[in-house]
Amino acid sequence: MEVILLERISRLGQMGETVKVKDGFARNFLLPQGKALRANEGNKKKFEGQRAQLEARNLERKSEAAQIAEKLDGKSFIVVRSAGETGQLYGSVSTRDIADLLTAEGFTVNRNQVELNQPIKTIGLTNVAIALHPEVEVTVTLNVARSADEAERQAKGEMLTTAEAIYGDDINDNARPENFFDPNAEFEGGGEENA
Protein backbone atom coordinates (compact mmCIF):
# COMPACT_ATOMS: atom_id res chain seq x y z
CA MET A 1 0.00 0.00 0.00
CA GLU A 2 1.26 3.49 -0.79
CA VAL A 3 0.92 6.12 1.92
CA ILE A 4 1.81 9.80 2.37
CA LEU A 5 3.81 10.33 5.57
CA LEU A 6 2.48 13.06 7.86
CA GLU A 7 5.67 13.06 9.97
CA ARG A 8 9.22 11.77 9.76
CA ILE A 9 9.43 8.06 10.54
CA SER A 10 12.86 6.56 11.05
CA ARG A 11 13.90 3.95 8.48
CA LEU A 12 10.88 4.89 6.32
CA GLY A 13 11.00 8.50 5.15
CA GLN A 14 10.45 12.22 5.68
CA MET A 15 7.20 14.16 6.03
CA GLY A 16 5.38 14.48 2.72
CA GLU A 17 7.04 11.52 1.02
CA THR A 18 4.93 8.87 -0.64
CA VAL A 19 6.26 5.46 0.37
CA LYS A 20 5.21 1.87 -0.24
CA VAL A 21 4.68 -0.14 2.96
CA LYS A 22 3.11 -3.47 3.82
CA ASP A 23 -0.66 -3.35 4.15
CA GLY A 24 -0.67 -4.51 7.78
CA PHE A 25 1.87 -1.88 8.86
CA ALA A 26 -0.25 0.83 7.24
CA ARG A 27 -3.61 -0.44 8.56
CA ASN A 28 -2.46 -1.32 12.07
CA PHE A 29 0.06 1.42 12.84
CA LEU A 30 0.50 4.31 10.41
CA LEU A 31 -3.15 5.12 9.62
CA PRO A 32 -4.68 4.69 13.14
CA GLN A 33 -1.82 6.67 14.77
CA GLY A 34 -2.32 9.55 12.33
CA LYS A 35 1.20 9.19 10.97
CA ALA A 36 0.15 8.70 7.33
CA LEU A 37 -2.68 8.95 4.79
CA ARG A 38 -3.49 6.60 1.93
CA ALA A 39 -1.84 7.85 -1.24
CA ASN A 40 -4.72 8.93 -3.51
CA GLU A 41 -5.54 12.19 -5.28
CA GLY A 42 -7.94 13.43 -2.60
CA ASN A 43 -5.46 12.83 0.22
CA LYS A 44 -2.60 14.41 -1.74
CA LYS A 45 -4.63 17.62 -2.08
CA LYS A 46 -5.62 17.42 1.60
CA PHE A 47 -1.96 17.00 2.60
CA GLU A 48 -0.82 19.97 0.50
CA GLY A 49 -3.51 22.10 2.16
CA GLN A 50 -2.35 21.05 5.64
CA ARG A 51 1.37 20.95 4.92
CA ALA A 52 2.16 24.30 6.62
CA GLN A 53 0.22 23.31 9.76
CA LEU A 54 1.88 19.88 9.90
CA GLU A 55 5.37 21.36 9.49
CA ALA A 56 4.69 23.96 12.19
CA ARG A 57 3.38 21.26 14.57
CA ASN A 58 6.41 19.07 13.83
CA LEU A 59 8.79 21.98 14.47
CA GLU A 60 7.04 22.73 17.77
CA ARG A 61 7.28 19.08 18.91
CA LYS A 62 10.92 18.96 17.87
CA SER A 63 11.80 22.09 19.89
CA GLU A 64 10.01 20.68 22.97
CA ALA A 65 11.92 17.41 22.57
CA ALA A 66 15.20 19.32 22.17
CA GLN A 67 14.60 21.17 25.45
CA ILE A 68 13.98 17.89 27.28
CA ALA A 69 17.00 16.35 25.52
CA GLU A 70 19.32 19.06 26.86
CA LYS A 71 18.37 18.17 30.44
CA LEU A 72 18.26 14.40 29.91
CA ASP A 73 21.25 13.64 27.66
CA GLY A 74 24.09 11.81 29.42
CA LYS A 75 22.33 11.55 32.80
CA SER A 76 22.73 8.46 34.93
CA PHE A 77 19.91 6.79 36.84
CA ILE A 78 20.13 4.13 39.57
CA VAL A 79 17.83 1.09 39.39
CA VAL A 80 17.85 -1.13 42.51
CA ARG A 81 16.87 -4.77 41.87
CA SER A 82 17.39 -8.13 43.59
CA ALA A 83 20.12 -10.22 41.99
CA GLY A 84 22.22 -13.31 42.61
CA GLU A 85 25.96 -13.28 43.32
CA THR A 86 26.77 -13.72 39.63
CA GLY A 87 24.93 -10.50 38.80
CA GLN A 88 21.88 -12.18 37.25
CA LEU A 89 18.67 -10.29 38.14
CA TYR A 90 15.70 -12.09 39.68
CA GLY A 91 13.55 -10.43 37.01
CA SER A 92 14.44 -7.76 34.50
CA VAL A 93 14.38 -4.05 33.77
CA SER A 94 11.96 -3.38 30.90
CA THR A 95 11.02 -0.33 28.84
CA ARG A 96 8.08 0.31 31.17
CA ASP A 97 10.40 0.33 34.21
CA ILE A 98 12.75 2.78 32.49
CA ALA A 99 9.88 5.07 31.43
CA ASP A 100 8.46 5.02 34.98
CA LEU A 101 11.89 5.83 36.43
CA LEU A 102 12.38 8.79 34.08
CA THR A 103 8.84 10.04 34.75
CA ALA A 104 9.49 9.86 38.51
CA GLU A 105 12.61 12.00 37.95
CA GLY A 106 10.46 14.67 36.24
CA PHE A 107 10.91 13.80 32.54
CA THR A 108 7.94 13.06 30.29
CA VAL A 109 8.83 9.81 28.55
CA ASN A 110 6.55 7.06 27.27
CA ARG A 111 7.66 3.45 27.19
CA ASN A 112 7.46 3.36 23.37
CA GLN A 113 10.14 6.10 23.29
CA VAL A 114 12.62 3.85 25.14
CA GLU A 115 14.67 1.93 22.57
CA LEU A 116 15.65 -1.32 24.23
CA ASN A 117 16.11 -4.42 22.06
CA GLN A 118 15.76 -6.79 25.00
CA PRO A 119 15.14 -6.39 28.74
CA ILE A 120 18.15 -5.80 31.00
CA LYS A 121 18.77 -8.99 33.01
CA THR A 122 22.14 -8.36 34.71
CA ILE A 123 23.54 -5.75 37.05
CA GLY A 124 25.96 -3.18 35.70
CA LEU A 125 26.01 0.02 33.67
CA THR A 126 23.87 0.03 30.52
CA ASN A 127 23.42 2.80 27.94
CA VAL A 128 19.83 3.19 26.76
CA ALA A 129 18.64 5.30 23.81
CA ILE A 130 15.55 7.46 24.30
CA ALA A 131 13.81 8.72 21.12
CA LEU A 132 12.03 11.88 22.27
CA HIS A 133 11.12 12.78 18.68
CA PRO A 134 11.91 11.09 15.35
CA GLU A 135 14.73 13.62 14.92
CA VAL A 136 15.82 13.92 18.59
CA GLU A 137 17.47 11.00 20.38
CA VAL A 138 19.42 10.99 23.65
CA THR A 139 21.36 8.37 25.59
CA VAL A 140 21.03 7.80 29.34
CA THR A 141 23.00 5.44 31.56
CA LEU A 142 21.20 2.96 33.82
CA ASN A 143 23.16 1.79 36.83
CA VAL A 144 21.43 -1.50 37.76
CA ALA A 145 22.58 -2.66 41.21
CA ARG A 146 21.44 -4.53 44.33
CA SER A 147 21.69 -1.41 46.54
CA ALA A 148 22.55 2.29 46.36
CA ASP A 149 25.98 1.47 47.88
CA GLU A 150 26.70 -1.06 45.12
CA ALA A 151 25.50 1.42 42.49
CA GLU A 152 28.06 3.90 43.80
CA ARG A 153 30.81 1.27 43.62
CA GLN A 154 29.77 0.32 40.07
CA ALA A 155 29.82 3.98 39.01
CA LYS A 156 33.49 4.09 40.09
CA GLY A 157 34.22 1.18 37.76
CA GLU A 158 34.02 -1.91 40.01
CA MET A 159 32.55 -5.13 38.63
CA LEU A 160 30.27 -6.73 41.23
CA THR A 161 29.62 -10.12 39.67
CA THR A 162 31.55 -12.35 42.10
CA ALA A 163 31.17 -13.01 45.81
CA GLU A 164 34.69 -11.67 46.49
CA ALA A 165 33.87 -8.41 44.71
CA ILE A 166 30.58 -8.05 46.56
CA TYR A 167 31.62 -9.00 50.07
CA GLY A 168 35.35 -8.39 49.98
CA ASP A 169 38.15 -10.97 50.09
CA ASP A 170 38.42 -11.34 53.84
CA ILE A 171 34.83 -11.17 55.09
CA ASN A 172 34.07 -14.89 54.89
CA ASP A 173 37.50 -16.48 55.28
CA ASN A 174 36.06 -19.01 57.72
CA ALA A 175 33.44 -20.10 55.19
CA ARG A 176 36.00 -21.28 52.63
CA PRO A 177 36.06 -25.10 52.20
CA GLU A 178 39.81 -25.35 52.79
CA ASN A 179 39.28 -23.97 56.32
CA PHE A 180 36.83 -26.75 57.14
CA PHE A 181 38.65 -29.70 55.68
CA ASP A 182 42.25 -30.77 55.78
CA PRO A 183 42.94 -32.53 52.48
CA ASN A 184 45.92 -34.38 54.01
CA ALA A 185 44.04 -35.74 57.02
CA GLU A 186 43.54 -39.48 57.28
CA PHE A 187 39.97 -40.67 57.18
CA GLU A 188 38.98 -41.99 60.57
CA GLY A 189 36.38 -44.72 60.34
CA GLY A 190 33.12 -43.61 61.82
CA GLY A 191 31.12 -46.49 60.45
CA GLU A 192 30.04 -49.81 62.01
CA GLU A 193 32.64 -51.72 63.96
CA ASN A 194 33.31 -55.30 62.94
CA ALA A 195 32.79 -57.60 65.91
N, C-alpha and C positions, 0 to 999 in steps of 0.2 A: 504494500500500500504506500502511496506517496502522500507525504504530509508537509505542511509549511510549519516550520519551527517558530514558536512565539517567544522563545528565549534560547540562550546558548545552552547546549547540552553537551557535556564532555563526551568525546569519542563519537559524536554524531554530527554536529554542525553548529553554525552561528544562527542568530536570530534572522528570520526572513528567508533562510535557505529552504529549498524544496528537496527533501531527501526521501529515499526509498527505505522503508523499514518493514519488518515482519508484521503481519496483520495483528497478531496477538499483542505485540509490544505497543502498537498504536492503540488498539481497542482497550487494553487493560491498564496502560500507564499514561501514554502521552495525551490522548484525548480526554480522559476523565480528570486528569490533573491540570488541564488547561495549558499544557506545554506545547500543544500543536493543534492545527486544523487540517482537515482533509484537503488535499490539493485538488481543488476544482475552481472553475472560473469565478463563481460567486464568492468563495472564501478568499481567493487572491485579491479581489476588489475590496473585500471587508478588511483584509490585513493591511493593504495599502492605505486605507482610510484611518486605521488605528495605529499605524506604524509609529508616528510621533509620540502618541501616548505610551505605547509599549516600550519604546526606547527611553523615554523619560522615567517610567516606572523601574526599568532595569537599572538605569543609572543611579536612581535613588536607593534601590536595594543594594547595589554594589558599594555605594559610599557608606551605608550603614554597616555592611559587612566589613569594610575596610577599617572603620572605627573600632569595631569589636576585635578585629584581627590585630591591631596595634597593641591592645591590652593583653591579648591572649597568646600571641606568638612567642614560643620559647619557654613558656611557663612550665613549672613542674608541679604535679599533684600527687599526694600520697594516698594510696589505696591500701587499707589494712584488711587482710584476709587470713584465714586459717590455712596452714600448709604443713606438710611433713618435713622431715629433716633434709630430704633431698631437694626441697624447693618446689615440689609439686603441690599445687593448690588443691584443697578439698572442695572444688567447685571451679568457677572461672570468673573472669571479668569480661562482661559483654558490652556491646555498644550501648545498651540501655543503662548499664552501671556507669559508664563513662559520661553519658549525657546527663544523668542525674547528678553526678559529682560536679560537673561543670556548672550546671544550673544552681546547685547549692552554693557554689563560689560566686554566683552573681552574673554568670554569662548565659545568654539565651541560645541554647544549642539543642537541636532535636537529635534523636538517635539515628535518623537516616542521614545526618550530616557527618557522623563519625565513620571514617573509612577504616574498617578493621576487617581483614580477610578472614580471620578466624579468632575465636575468643582467646584471651590470655590465660594460660593455665599454669604458669610458673612465676615464682617471685623474681624480682629484678627490675631493671630500668627498661622501659619500652617506649619508643617513639610512636605516636599515633597522629595521623593526619585528620584534620577537621576541615571539611569543605563548607565554609560559611555561605558561599555563593559560587556559582559555576566558574567564576573568574577569580575568586579569592579563597586561598587554601592556606592554613597554618598548621604547624606541627607543635604538639605539646608532649611532654614527657610524663609518663606514669611511673611512679615508684611503688611497685607492688611489694609489700612486706608483711611480716607477721605482727609487727608492732611499730609504733612511731620511732622507738629507739633503733630498731633494725633498719628502718627507712633512712634514718640519718646516717647510719654506718654504710648503707648501700650507696647513698649519695656521694660519700667520700671515696667510693671505688671498691669497697670490700665485696667479695662474693660470699653469700651466706647459704651455700648449698651443701655444706657438710656439717656434721655434729661439732667437729673441732672449731670450725669457723663461727658457729652459732654460740657455743658455750665456752669456748676458749680451750686451750690445750690441757690446762692443769685442773680444771674444775672437777672432772670425774676420773681422776687417776685410779681411785680404788675400784672403779667399775670395770676396768679393763680386764679381759680374761687372763692375761699373763700374771695378774696380781692375785688371782684366785687359785690358779693351778700351777704346780711346778712340773714342767714337762719331763724333768729328770727323775722325779720321785718314783719309787717302786710301788706297784699296785699292791695294797694290802688286802688280802681276801676278806671280804665281809659277807661272804655267802654262807651256805650250810656247811657245817663241819662233818667230815666223814667219821663215823663211829666205828 
